[in-house]
């Protein structure tokens, strides 16, 4: 299981937009609207939670199993796009 500690890039911040009921990822280049699943994962990328811990917390929170590959995919994509370090 992955023990990396993903961290949101210091160039970005997340903000909840209550009017639209969505989480936004804000950067100098623009805004990315996150779906609920992506927001739940990204909010836990604080450099303190391992990927394994994020998976375990989300599986417990949503009473599900087997989401490790989806979580890792989003973290990989976020890293590729420079959202995560």
Protein Blocks (a to p, Z undefined) as FASTA:
>chain_A
ZZbdcdddfkbccdddfknopacdddfkbccdddfklmmmmmmmnolacfklmmmmmmmm
nopghklmmmmmmmmmmmmnomaZZ
